Amino acid sequence: MTQYERMTKGLIYDPFDEEIIKEQRIYLEKLWEFNQLKPSQVEEKTRYMKEMFAECGDNCYIEPPFYANWGGRHVHFGNGVYANFNLTIVDDGHVYIGDKVMIGPNVTIITAGHPIEPTLRRKGLQFNKDVHIGDNAWIGAGVIILPGVHIGKNSVVGAGSVVTKDIPGNVVAVGNPCRVLREIGERDKQYYYKDEKIDWHNLTGR
């Protein structure tokens, strides 16, 4: 089994293997070009995501700069995904992001880990575990999501949280380590911020 095959199976492998580095460099060169695009070059940004990502739905947008170990090669976007500035995805493994997910600035999503055992770590070996983010989730500014985590649909992860374990759907979760604070409920249909009411009759949107 090659090191590349070990990488794709989530096994411990050598990320500095020549075959891996050669292919990875191609995507990193393309990513550098993406980060040089002007704000007005929306079509070019969309073209990059469609061509370079594993999957990319319609109406997706990333505010550059965007950083990814494989340039997004192992990133799967649903429809209507929005990511603010400085999104970092360690996409040695796969990252699955559902429809209408909102990602705040300075978010880091990590699929790669290293063995705790010192001898293996000294060799620079690593492993990858996929990350899944469900439809309509909101990932707040500065959140860090660790390897293997699943975040359920509609959930909100508060700013600055470090997500070490799975978060179910339809909850607000915050903290380091991130924990469920409460379920999303009836009050959230009435108030958008503290005691400020939602004026449903005046609202429009996609």
Secondary structure, DSSP 8 states (H G I E B T S, - for coil): --HHHHHHTT--B-TT-HHHHHHHHHHHHHHHHHTT--TT-HHHHHHHHHHHSSEE-SS-EE-S-EEETTTTTTEEE-SS-EE-TTEEEETTS-EEE-TT-EE-TT-EEE-EE--SSHHHHHTT-BEE--EEE-TT-EE-TT-EE-TT-EE-TT-EE-TT-EE-S-B-SSEEEETTTTEEEEE--GGGGTEEETTEE--GGG----
